[in-house]
């Protein structure tokens, strides 16, 4: 089981964009695909997020805020 923060890091590491207007199902599918691509190891995504934060601090906060909100919504709806 992954935390919301870990799931957000996984989503952050995808090519998806906040402007894509994705459904909760699409968010969950993207997270699942990325996790499968990483062999279920979310630590790779955390490393990627850290690298992006250093390389692009001007966009990091906005993208992480989006990722946190998107996974919170997507996984809350899935549990309901």
PyMOL Python script that loads the backbone (N, CA, C, O; Angstrom):
from pymol import cmd

cmd.read_pdbstr("""\
ATOM      1  N   UNK A   1       0.845  -1.175   0.000  1.00  0.00           N
ATOM      2  CA  UNK A   1       0.000   0.000   0.000  1.00  0.00           C
ATOM      3  C   UNK A   1       0.892   1.240   0.000  1.00  0.00           C
ATOM      4  O   UNK A   1       1.853   1.326   0.764  1.00  0.00           O
ATOM      5  N   UNK A   2       0.567   2.179  -0.850  1.00  0.00           N
ATOM      6  CA  UNK A   2       1.350   3.399  -0.974  1.00  0.00           C
ATOM      7  C   UNK A   2       0.615   4.562  -0.320  1.00  0.00           C
ATOM      8  O   UNK A   2      -0.614   4.581  -0.271  1.00  0.00           O
ATOM      9  N   UNK A   3       1.370   5.524   0.177  1.00  0.00           N
ATOM     10  CA  UNK A   3       0.781   6.733   0.753  1.00  0.00           C
ATOM     11  C   UNK A   3       0.381   7.690  -0.376  1.00  0.00           C
ATOM     12  O   UNK A   3       0.776   7.513  -1.528  1.00  0.00           O
ATOM     13  N   UNK A   4      -0.398   8.690  -0.024  1.00  0.00           N
ATOM     14  CA  UNK A   4      -0.779   9.707  -1.006  1.00  0.00           C
ATOM     15  C   UNK A   4       0.460  10.396  -1.558  1.00  0.00           C
ATOM     16  O   UNK A   4       0.532  10.673  -2.755  1.00  0.00           O
ATOM     17  N   UNK A   5       1.422  10.672  -0.711  1.00  0.00           N
ATOM     18  CA  UNK A   5       2.655  11.321  -1.157  1.00  0.00           C
ATOM     19  C   UNK A   5       3.409  10.448  -2.149  1.00  0.00           C
ATOM     20  O   UNK A   5       3.889  10.941  -3.170  1.00  0.00           O
ATOM     21  N   UNK A   6       3.515   9.167  -1.860  1.00  0.00           N
ATOM     22  CA  UNK A   6       4.203   8.261  -2.785  1.00  0.00           C
ATOM     23  C   UNK A   6       3.468   8.176  -4.122  1.00  0.00           C
ATOM     24  O   UNK A   6       4.094   8.195  -5.181  1.00  0.00           O
ATOM     25  N   UNK A   7       2.145   8.082  -4.070  1.00  0.00           N
ATOM     26  CA  UNK A   7       1.363   8.037  -5.307  1.00  0.00           C
ATOM     27  C   UNK A   7       1.522   9.333  -6.097  1.00  0.00           C
ATOM     28  O   UNK A   7       1.584   9.308  -7.326  1.00  0.00           O
ATOM     29  N   UNK A   8       1.587  10.460  -5.399  1.00  0.00           N
ATOM     30  CA  UNK A   8       1.791  11.747  -6.073  1.00  0.00           C
ATOM     31  C   UNK A   8       3.163  11.793  -6.746  1.00  0.00           C
ATOM     32  O   UNK A   8       3.294  12.333  -7.844  1.00  0.00           O
ATOM     33  N   UNK A   9       4.169  11.239  -6.107  1.00  0.00           N
ATOM     34  CA  UNK A   9       5.495  11.193  -6.716  1.00  0.00           C
ATOM     35  C   UNK A   9       5.478  10.337  -7.973  1.00  0.00           C
ATOM     36  O   UNK A   9       6.134  10.663  -8.962  1.00  0.00           O
ATOM     37  N   UNK A  10       4.728   9.246  -7.933  1.00  0.00           N
ATOM     38  CA  UNK A  10       4.607   8.391  -9.115  1.00  0.00           C
ATOM     39  C   UNK A  10       3.909   9.161 -10.233  1.00  0.00           C
ATOM     40  O   UNK A  10       4.372   9.148 -11.373  1.00  0.00           O
ATOM     41  N   UNK A  11       2.806   9.827  -9.922  1.00  0.00           N
ATOM     42  CA  UNK A  11       2.095  10.613 -10.932  1.00  0.00           C
ATOM     43  C   UNK A  11       2.983  11.731 -11.472  1.00  0.00           C
ATOM     44  O   UNK A  11       2.991  11.993 -12.674  1.00  0.00           O
ATOM     45  N   UNK A  12       3.716  12.378 -10.601  1.00  0.00           N
ATOM     46  CA  UNK A  12       4.644  13.446 -10.994  1.00  0.00           C
ATOM     47  C   UNK A  12       5.618  12.938 -12.053  1.00  0.00           C
ATOM     48  O   UNK A  12       5.992  13.680 -12.962  1.00  0.00           O
ATOM     49  N   UNK A  13       6.028  11.684 -11.939  1.00  0.00           N
ATOM     50  CA  UNK A  13       7.028  11.097 -12.832  1.00  0.00           C
ATOM     51  C   UNK A  13       6.449  10.641 -14.170  1.00  0.00           C
ATOM     52  O   UNK A  13       7.181  10.109 -15.004  1.00  0.00           O
ATOM     53  N   UNK A  14       5.156  10.839 -14.387  1.00  0.00           N
ATOM     54  CA  UNK A  14       4.555  10.504 -15.675  1.00  0.00           C
ATOM     55  C   UNK A  14       4.627  11.711 -16.600  1.00  0.00           C
ATOM     56  O   UNK A  14       5.016  12.803 -16.185  1.00  0.00           O
ATOM     57  N   UNK A  15       4.251  11.506 -17.844  1.00  0.00           N
ATOM     58  CA  UNK A  15       4.216  12.603 -18.818  1.00  0.00           C
ATOM     59  C   UNK A  15       2.912  13.391 -18.761  1.00  0.00           C
ATOM     60  O   UNK A  15       2.749  14.362 -19.499  1.00  0.00           O
ATOM     61  N   UNK A  16       1.990  12.994 -17.905  1.00  0.00           N
ATOM     62  CA  UNK A  16       0.702  13.676 -17.818  1.00  0.00           C
ATOM     63  C   UNK A  16       0.879  15.112 -17.349  1.00  0.00           C
ATOM     64  O   UNK A  16       1.822  15.433 -16.625  1.00  0.00           O
ATOM     65  N   UNK A  17      -0.031  15.961 -17.766  1.00  0.00           N
ATOM     66  CA  UNK A  17       0.008  17.376 -17.416  1.00  0.00           C
ATOM     67  C   UNK A  17      -1.303  17.794 -16.767  1.00  0.00           C
ATOM     68  O   UNK A  17      -2.349  17.225 -17.079  1.00  0.00           O
ATOM     69  N   UNK A  18      -1.271  18.770 -15.875  1.00  0.00           N
ATOM     70  CA  UNK A  18      -2.508  19.263 -15.259  1.00  0.00           C
ATOM     71  C   UNK A  18      -3.527  19.740 -16.291  1.00  0.00           C
ATOM     72  O   UNK A  18      -4.733  19.641 -16.064  1.00  0.00           O
ATOM     73  N   UNK A  19      -3.058  20.246 -17.397  1.00  0.00           N
ATOM     74  CA  UNK A  19      -3.959  20.745 -18.441  1.00  0.00           C
ATOM     75  C   UNK A  19      -4.672  19.628 -19.197  1.00  0.00           C
ATOM     76  O   UNK A  19      -5.567  19.903 -19.997  1.00  0.00           O
ATOM     77  N   UNK A  20      -4.291  18.370 -18.959  1.00  0.00           N
ATOM     78  CA  UNK A  20      -4.903  17.235 -19.658  1.00  0.00           C
ATOM     79  C   UNK A  20      -6.336  16.961 -19.215  1.00  0.00           C
ATOM     80  O   UNK A  20      -7.065  16.263 -19.919  1.00  0.00           O
ATOM     81  N   UNK A  21      -6.757  17.487 -18.076  1.00  0.00           N
ATOM     82  CA  UNK A  21      -8.120  17.284 -17.554  1.00  0.00           C
ATOM     83  C   UNK A  21      -8.476  15.798 -17.496  1.00  0.00           C
ATOM     84  O   UNK A  21      -9.414  15.343 -18.151  1.00  0.00           O
ATOM     85  N   UNK A  22      -7.734  15.079 -16.723  1.00  0.00           N
ATOM     86  CA  UNK A  22      -7.867  13.626 -16.639  1.00  0.00           C
ATOM     87  C   UNK A  22      -8.919  13.202 -15.626  1.00  0.00           C
ATOM     88  O   UNK A  22      -9.147  13.881 -14.624  1.00  0.00           O
ATOM     89  N   UNK A  23      -9.547  12.084 -15.899  1.00  0.00           N
ATOM     90  CA  UNK A  23     -10.522  11.521 -14.968  1.00  0.00           C
ATOM     91  C   UNK A  23      -9.774  10.773 -13.867  1.00  0.00           C
ATOM     92  O   UNK A  23      -8.596  10.453 -14.028  1.00  0.00           O
ATOM     93  N   UNK A  24     -10.447  10.490 -12.748  1.00  0.00           N
ATOM     94  CA  UNK A  24      -9.815   9.696 -11.693  1.00  0.00           C
ATOM     95  C   UNK A  24      -9.333   8.330 -12.196  1.00  0.00           C
ATOM     96  O   UNK A  24      -8.283   7.847 -11.775  1.00  0.00           O
ATOM     97  N   UNK A  25     -10.093   7.719 -13.086  1.00  0.00           N
ATOM     98  CA  UNK A  25      -9.688   6.419 -13.638  1.00  0.00           C
ATOM     99  C   UNK A  25      -8.393   6.570 -14.430  1.00  0.00           C
ATOM    100  O   UNK A  25      -7.499   5.732 -14.309  1.00  0.00           O
ATOM    101  N   UNK A  26      -8.279   7.611 -15.229  1.00  0.00           N
ATOM    102  CA  UNK A  26      -7.061   7.841 -16.004  1.00  0.00           C
ATOM    103  C   UNK A  26      -5.862   8.098 -15.097  1.00  0.00           C
ATOM    104  O   UNK A  26      -4.753   7.655 -15.394  1.00  0.00           O
ATOM    105  N   UNK A  27      -6.076   8.802 -14.005  1.00  0.00           N
ATOM    106  CA  UNK A  27      -4.999   9.052 -13.039  1.00  0.00           C
ATOM    107  C   UNK A  27      -4.528   7.726 -12.448  1.00  0.00           C
ATOM    108  O   UNK A  27      -3.329   7.453 -12.410  1.00  0.00           O
ATOM    109  N   UNK A  28      -5.465   6.907 -11.988  1.00  0.00           N
ATOM    110  CA  UNK A  28      -5.091   5.613 -11.394  1.00  0.00           C
ATOM    111  C   UNK A  28      -4.386   4.721 -12.410  1.00  0.00           C
ATOM    112  O   UNK A  28      -3.414   4.047 -12.068  1.00  0.00           O
ATOM    113  N   UNK A  29      -4.860   4.707 -13.651  1.00  0.00           N
ATOM    114  CA  UNK A  29      -4.212   3.898 -14.687  1.00  0.00           C
ATOM    115  C   UNK A  29      -2.783   4.374 -14.947  1.00  0.00           C
ATOM    116  O   UNK A  29      -1.873   3.558 -15.095  1.00  0.00           O
ATOM    117  N   UNK A  30      -2.587   5.681 -15.001  1.00  0.00           N
ATOM    118  CA  UNK A  30      -1.245   6.229 -15.235  1.00  0.00           C
ATOM    119  C   UNK A  30      -0.297   5.872 -14.093  1.00  0.00           C
ATOM    120  O   UNK A  30       0.862   5.527 -14.325  1.00  0.00           O
ATOM    121  N   UNK A  31      -0.791   5.957 -12.866  1.00  0.00           N
ATOM    122  CA  UNK A  31       0.027   5.599 -11.704  1.00  0.00           C
ATOM    123  C   UNK A  31       0.371   4.114 -11.756  1.00  0.00           C
ATOM    124  O   UNK A  31       1.518   3.733 -11.520  1.00  0.00           O
ATOM    125  N   UNK A  32      -0.610   3.278 -12.061  1.00  0.00           N
ATOM    126  CA  UNK A  32      -0.358   1.833 -12.156  1.00  0.00           C
ATOM    127  C   UNK A  32       0.672   1.518 -13.240  1.00  0.00           C
ATOM    128  O   UNK A  32       1.570   0.702 -13.029  1.00  0.00           O
ATOM    129  N   UNK A  33       0.542   2.165 -14.399  1.00  0.00           N
ATOM    130  CA  UNK A  33       1.483   1.927 -15.497  1.00  0.00           C
ATOM    131  C   UNK A  33       2.902   2.326 -15.109  1.00  0.00           C
ATOM    132  O   UNK A  33       3.853   1.601 -15.398  1.00  0.00           O
ATOM    133  N   UNK A  34       3.045   3.475 -14.457  1.00  0.00           N
ATOM    134  CA  UNK A  34       4.381   3.936 -14.055  1.00  0.00           C
ATOM    135  C   UNK A  34       4.973   3.002 -13.005  1.00  0.00           C
ATOM    136  O   UNK A  34       6.158   2.675 -13.058  1.00  0.00           O
ATOM    137  N   UNK A  35       4.148   2.574 -12.052  1.00  0.00           N
ATOM    138  CA  UNK A  35       4.640   1.640 -11.033  1.00  0.00           C
ATOM    139  C   UNK A  35       5.088   0.329 -11.667  1.00  0.00           C
ATOM    140  O   UNK A  35       6.117  -0.227 -11.283  1.00  0.00           O
ATOM    141  N   UNK A  36       4.328  -0.164 -12.627  1.00  0.00           N
ATOM    142  CA  UNK A  36       4.722  -1.398 -13.320  1.00  0.00           C
ATOM    143  C   UNK A  36       6.039  -1.199 -14.062  1.00  0.00           C
ATOM    144  O   UNK A  36       6.903  -2.076 -14.051  1.00  0.00           O
ATOM    145  N   UNK A  37       6.190  -0.043 -14.706  1.00  0.00           N
ATOM    146  CA  UNK A  37       7.421   0.249 -15.441  1.00  0.00           C
ATOM    147  C   UNK A  37       8.632   0.315 -14.512  1.00  0.00           C
ATOM    148  O   UNK A  37       9.759   0.046 -14.928  1.00  0.00           O
ATOM    149  N   UNK A  38       8.391   0.673 -13.256  1.00  0.00           N
ATOM    150  CA  UNK A  38       9.473   0.772 -12.262  1.00  0.00           C
ATOM    151  C   UNK A  38       9.584  -0.491 -11.418  1.00  0.00           C
ATOM    152  O   UNK A  38      10.289  -0.503 -10.410  1.00  0.00           O
ATOM    153  N   UNK A  39       8.902  -1.536 -11.818  1.00  0.00           N
ATOM    154  CA  UNK A  39       8.951  -2.782 -11.063  1.00  0.00           C
ATOM    155  C   UNK A  39       8.318  -2.665  -9.691  1.00  0.00           C
ATOM    156  O   UNK A  39       8.687  -3.398  -8.773  1.00  0.00           O
ATOM    157  N   UNK A  40       7.368  -1.749  -9.539  1.00  0.00           N
ATOM    158  CA  UNK A  40       6.693  -1.568  -8.258  1.00  0.00           C
ATOM    159  C   UNK A  40       7.505  -0.802  -7.233  1.00  0.00           C
ATOM    160  O   UNK A  40       7.108  -0.700  -6.072  1.00  0.00           O
ATOM    161  N   UNK A  41       8.643  -0.261  -7.657  1.00  0.00           N
ATOM    162  CA  UNK A  41       9.542   0.461  -6.752  1.00  0.00           C
ATOM    163  C   UNK A  41       9.314   1.966  -6.875  1.00  0.00           C
ATOM    164  O   UNK A  41       9.813   2.603  -7.803  1.00  0.00           O
ATOM    165  N   UNK A  42       8.561   2.525  -5.939  1.00  0.00           N
ATOM    166  CA  UNK A  42       8.238   3.953  -5.975  1.00  0.00           C
ATOM    167  C   UNK A  42       9.446   4.829  -5.654  1.00  0.00           C
ATOM    168  O   UNK A  42       9.389   6.041  -5.863  1.00  0.00           O
ATOM    169  N   UNK A  43      10.533   4.252  -5.153  1.00  0.00           N
ATOM    170  CA  UNK A  43      11.701   5.070  -4.808  1.00  0.00           C
ATOM    171  C   UNK A  43      12.330   5.705  -6.046  1.00  0.00           C
ATOM    172  O   UNK A  43      12.898   6.793  -5.953  1.00  0.00           O
ATOM    173  N   UNK A  44      12.239   5.048  -7.201  1.00  0.00           N
ATOM    174  CA  UNK A  44      12.741   5.655  -8.432  1.00  0.00           C
ATOM    175  C   UNK A  44      12.001   6.958  -8.702  1.00  0.00           C
ATOM    176  O   UNK A  44      12.612   7.954  -9.087  1.00  0.00           O
ATOM    177  N   UNK A  45      10.696   6.952  -8.501  1.00  0.00           N
ATOM    178  CA  UNK A  45       9.890   8.150  -8.732  1.00  0.00           C
ATOM    179  C   UNK A  45      10.276   9.255  -7.755  1.00  0.00           C
ATOM    180  O   UNK A  45      10.329  10.427  -8.129  1.00  0.00           O
ATOM    181  N   UNK A  46      10.545   8.887  -6.513  1.00  0.00           N
ATOM    182  CA  UNK A  46      10.964   9.881  -5.519  1.00  0.00           C
ATOM    183  C   UNK A  46      12.287  10.523  -5.938  1.00  0.00           C
ATOM    184  O   UNK A  46      12.468  11.731  -5.784  1.00  0.00           O
ATOM    185  N   UNK A  47      13.199   9.727  -6.460  1.00  0.00           N
ATOM    186  CA  UNK A  47      14.473  10.261  -6.937  1.00  0.00           C
ATOM    187  C   UNK A  47      14.258  11.203  -8.120  1.00  0.00           C
ATOM    188  O   UNK A  47      14.901  12.248  -8.214  1.00  0.00           O
ATOM    189  N   UNK A  48      13.355  10.829  -9.014  1.00  0.00           N
ATOM    190  CA  UNK A  48      13.043  11.669 -10.171  1.00  0.00           C
ATOM    191  C   UNK A  48      12.461  13.009  -9.718  1.00  0.00           C
ATOM    192  O   UNK A  48      12.836  14.063 -10.231  1.00  0.00           O
ATOM    193  N   UNK A  49      11.546  12.957  -8.757  1.00  0.00           N
ATOM    194  CA  UNK A  49      10.927  14.179  -8.236  1.00  0.00           C
ATOM    195  C   UNK A  49      11.992  15.091  -7.625  1.00  0.00           C
ATOM    196  O   UNK A  49      11.979  16.301  -7.853  1.00  0.00           O
ATOM    197  N   UNK A  50      12.904  14.520  -6.858  1.00  0.00           N
ATOM    198  CA  UNK A  50      13.975  15.315  -6.245  1.00  0.00           C
ATOM    199  C   UNK A  50      14.845  15.975  -7.315  1.00  0.00           C
ATOM    200  O   UNK A  50      15.221  17.141  -7.187  1.00  0.00           O
ATOM    201  N   UNK A  51      15.158  15.231  -8.355  1.00  0.00           N
ATOM    202  CA  UNK A  51      15.959  15.786  -9.452  1.00  0.00           C
ATOM    203  C   UNK A  51      15.222  16.933 -10.137  1.00  0.00           C
ATOM    204  O   UNK A  51      15.810  17.980 -10.409  1.00  0.00           O
ATOM    205  N   UNK A  52      13.934  16.733 -10.415  1.00  0.00           N
ATOM    206  CA  UNK A  52      13.138  17.778 -11.061  1.00  0.00           C
ATOM    207  C   UNK A  52      13.010  19.017 -10.173  1.00  0.00           C
ATOM    208  O   UNK A  52      13.024  20.142 -10.671  1.00  0.00           O
ATOM    209  N   UNK A  53      12.886  18.815  -8.876  1.00  0.00           N
ATOM    210  CA  UNK A  53      12.787  19.950  -7.949  1.00  0.00           C
ATOM    211  C   UNK A  53      14.052  20.797  -8.010  1.00  0.00           C
ATOM    212  O   UNK A  53      13.991  22.025  -7.948  1.00  0.00           O
ATOM    213  N   UNK A  54      15.189  20.135  -8.131  1.00  0.00           N
ATOM    214  CA  UNK A  54      16.448  20.865  -8.239  1.00  0.00           C
ATOM    215  C   UNK A  54      16.640  21.516  -9.592  1.00  0.00           C
ATOM    216  O   UNK A  54      17.142  22.637  -9.686  1.00  0.00           O
ATOM    217  N   UNK A  55      16.237  20.808 -10.647  1.00  0.00           N
ATOM    218  CA  UNK A  55      16.429  21.321 -12.003  1.00  0.00           C
ATOM    219  C   UNK A  55      15.407  22.385 -12.398  1.00  0.00           C
ATOM    220  O   UNK A  55      15.722  23.308 -13.149  1.00  0.00           O
ATOM    221  N   UNK A  56      14.187  22.250 -11.892  1.00  0.00           N
ATOM    222  CA  UNK A  56      13.095  23.146 -12.300  1.00  0.00           C
ATOM    223  C   UNK A  56      12.286  23.607 -11.091  1.00  0.00           C
ATOM    224  O   UNK A  56      11.095  23.309 -11.001  1.00  0.00           O
ATOM    225  N   UNK A  57      12.906  24.322 -10.168  1.00  0.00           N
ATOM    226  CA  UNK A  57      12.176  24.731  -8.961  1.00  0.00           C
ATOM    227  C   UNK A  57      10.986  25.642  -9.259  1.00  0.00           C
ATOM    228  O   UNK A  57      10.041  25.713  -8.473  1.00  0.00           O
ATOM    229  N   UNK A  58      11.034  26.329 -10.384  1.00  0.00           N
ATOM    230  CA  UNK A  58       9.949  27.244 -10.725  1.00  0.00           C
ATOM    231  C   UNK A  58       8.647  26.520 -11.083  1.00  0.00           C
ATOM    232  O   UNK A  58       7.572  27.111 -10.988  1.00  0.00           O
ATOM    233  N   UNK A  59       8.729  25.263 -11.488  1.00  0.00           N
ATOM    234  CA  UNK A  59       7.514  24.511 -11.842  1.00  0.00           C
ATOM    235  C   UNK A  59       7.227  23.363 -10.883  1.00  0.00           C
ATOM    236  O   UNK A  59       6.134  22.795 -10.895  1.00  0.00           O
ATOM    237  N   UNK A  60       8.202  23.026 -10.060  1.00  0.00           N
ATOM    238  CA  UNK A  60       8.053  21.881  -9.160  1.00  0.00           C
ATOM    239  C   UNK A  60       6.840  22.004  -8.237  1.00  0.00           C
ATOM    240  O   UNK A  60       6.033  21.078  -8.156  1.00  0.00           O
ATOM    241  N   UNK A  61       6.703  23.119  -7.551  1.00  0.00           N
ATOM    242  CA  UNK A  61       5.638  23.269  -6.550  1.00  0.00           C
ATOM    243  C   UNK A  61       4.266  23.131  -7.196  1.00  0.00           C
ATOM    244  O   UNK A  61       3.397  22.431  -6.676  1.00  0.00           O
ATOM    245  N   UNK A  62       4.075  23.791  -8.317  1.00  0.00           N
ATOM    246  CA  UNK A  62       2.777  23.726  -8.997  1.00  0.00           C
ATOM    247  C   UNK A  62       2.459  22.295  -9.443  1.00  0.00           C
ATOM    248  O   UNK A  62       1.333  21.827  -9.273  1.00  0.00           O
ATOM    249  N   UNK A  63       3.443  21.606 -10.008  1.00  0.00           N
ATOM    250  CA  UNK A  63       3.210  20.236 -10.488  1.00  0.00           C
ATOM    251  C   UNK A  63       2.961  19.281  -9.319  1.00  0.00           C
ATOM    252  O   UNK A  63       2.086  18.420  -9.407  1.00  0.00           O
ATOM    253  N   UNK A  64       3.715  19.422  -8.228  1.00  0.00           N
ATOM    254  CA  UNK A  64       3.513  18.535  -7.082  1.00  0.00           C
ATOM    255  C   UNK A  64       2.169  18.807  -6.423  1.00  0.00           C
ATOM    256  O   UNK A  64       1.493  17.873  -5.993  1.00  0.00           O
ATOM    257  N   UNK A  65       1.779  20.052  -6.341  1.00  0.00           N
ATOM    258  CA  UNK A  65       0.464  20.383  -5.779  1.00  0.00           C
ATOM    259  C   UNK A  65      -0.640  19.718  -6.612  1.00  0.00           C
ATOM    260  O   UNK A  65      -1.587  19.154  -6.063  1.00  0.00           O
ATOM    261  N   UNK A  66      -0.507  19.793  -7.937  1.00  0.00           N
ATOM    262  CA  UNK A  66      -1.464  19.133  -8.831  1.00  0.00           C
ATOM    263  C   UNK A  66      -1.462  17.622  -8.590  1.00  0.00           C
ATOM    264  O   UNK A  66      -2.524  17.013  -8.458  1.00  0.00           O
ATOM    265  N   UNK A  67      -0.281  17.023  -8.533  1.00  0.00           N
ATOM    266  CA  UNK A  67      -0.179  15.572  -8.358  1.00  0.00           C
ATOM    267  C   UNK A  67      -0.793  15.129  -7.034  1.00  0.00           C
ATOM    268  O   UNK A  67      -1.500  14.122  -6.985  1.00  0.00           O
ATOM    269  N   UNK A  68      -0.533  15.865  -5.974  1.00  0.00           N
ATOM    270  CA  UNK A  68      -1.113  15.522  -4.668  1.00  0.00           C
ATOM    271  C   UNK A  68      -2.637  15.587  -4.707  1.00  0.00           C
ATOM    272  O   UNK A  68      -3.311  14.681  -4.218  1.00  0.00           O
ATOM    273  N   UNK A  69      -3.174  16.643  -5.281  1.00  0.00           N
ATOM    274  CA  UNK A  69      -4.624  16.779  -5.372  1.00  0.00           C
ATOM    275  C   UNK A  69      -5.250  15.731  -6.268  1.00  0.00           C
ATOM    276  O   UNK A  69      -6.306  15.181  -5.954  1.00  0.00           O
ATOM    277  N   UNK A  70      -4.596  15.456  -7.386  1.00  0.00           N
ATOM    278  CA  UNK A  70      -5.133  14.487  -8.346  1.00  0.00           C
ATOM    279  C   UNK A  70      -5.193  13.084  -7.752  1.00  0.00           C
ATOM    280  O   UNK A  70      -6.200  12.394  -7.908  1.00  0.00           O
ATOM    281  N   UNK A  71      -4.130  12.649  -7.073  1.00  0.00           N
ATOM    282  CA  UNK A  71      -4.168  11.302  -6.502  1.00  0.00           C
ATOM    283  C   UNK A  71      -5.100  11.243  -5.296  1.00  0.00           C
ATOM    284  O   UNK A  71      -5.757  10.226  -5.077  1.00  0.00           O
ATOM    285  N   UNK A  72      -5.166  12.302  -4.524  1.00  0.00           N
ATOM    286  CA  UNK A  72      -6.102  12.313  -3.391  1.00  0.00           C
ATOM    287  C   UNK A  72      -7.526  12.136  -3.896  1.00  0.00           C
ATOM    288  O   UNK A  72      -8.287  11.340  -3.347  1.00  0.00           O
ATOM    289  N   UNK A  73      -7.886  12.870  -4.934  1.00  0.00           N
ATOM    290  CA  UNK A  73      -9.226  12.738  -5.510  1.00  0.00           C
ATOM    291  C   UNK A  73      -9.432  11.366  -6.143  1.00  0.00           C
ATOM    292  O   UNK A  73     -10.454  10.723  -5.906  1.00  0.00           O
ATOM    293  N   UNK A  74      -8.481  10.917  -6.937  1.00  0.00           N
ATOM    294  CA  UNK A  74      -8.625   9.660  -7.672  1.00  0.00           C
ATOM    295  C   UNK A  74      -8.740   8.458  -6.745  1.00  0.00           C
ATOM    296  O   UNK A  74      -9.536   7.553  -6.996  1.00  0.00           O
ATOM    297  N   UNK A  75      -7.957   8.444  -5.684  1.00  0.00           N
ATOM    298  CA  UNK A  75      -7.969   7.278  -4.809  1.00  0.00           C
ATOM    299  C   UNK A  75      -9.045   7.370  -3.738  1.00  0.00           C
ATOM    300  O   UNK A  75      -9.475   6.338  -3.221  1.00  0.00           O
ATOM    301  N   UNK A  76      -9.490   8.559  -3.393  1.00  0.00           N
ATOM    302  CA  UNK A  76     -10.626   8.697  -2.480  1.00  0.00           C
ATOM    303  C   UNK A  76     -11.883   8.194  -3.159  1.00  0.00           C
ATOM    304  O   UNK A  76     -12.678   7.475  -2.553  1.00  0.00           O
ATOM    305  N   UNK A  77     -12.067   8.571  -4.421  1.00  0.00           N
ATOM    306  CA  UNK A  77     -13.233   8.115  -5.175  1.00  0.00           C
ATOM    307  C   UNK A  77     -13.198   6.605  -5.386  1.00  0.00           C
ATOM    308  O   UNK A  77     -14.244   5.955  -5.382  1.00  0.00           O
ATOM    309  N   UNK A  78     -12.012   6.046  -5.570  1.00  0.00           N
ATOM    310  CA  UNK A  78     -11.894   4.604  -5.779  1.00  0.00           C
ATOM    311  C   UNK A  78     -12.267   3.834  -4.521  1.00  0.00           C
ATOM    312  O   UNK A  78     -12.800   2.727  -4.605  1.00  0.00           O
ATOM    313  N   UNK A  79     -11.993   4.407  -3.363  1.00  0.00           N
ATOM    314  CA  UNK A  79     -12.285   3.729  -2.095  1.00  0.00           C
ATOM    315  C   UNK A  79     -13.754   3.852  -1.703  1.00  0.00           C
ATOM    316  O   UNK A  79     -14.247   3.080  -0.880  1.00  0.00           O
ATOM    317  N   UNK A  80     -14.444   4.808  -2.284  1.00  0.00           N
ATOM    318  CA  UNK A  80     -15.858   5.045  -1.923  1.00  0.00           C
ATOM    319  C   UNK A  80     -16.785   4.006  -2.511  1.00  0.00           C
ATOM    320  O   UNK A  80     -17.996   4.069  -2.299  1.00  0.00           O
TER     321      UNK A  80
END
""", "prot")
cmd.dss("prot")
cmd.show_as("cartoon", "prot")
cmd.util.cbc("prot")
cmd.orient("prot")
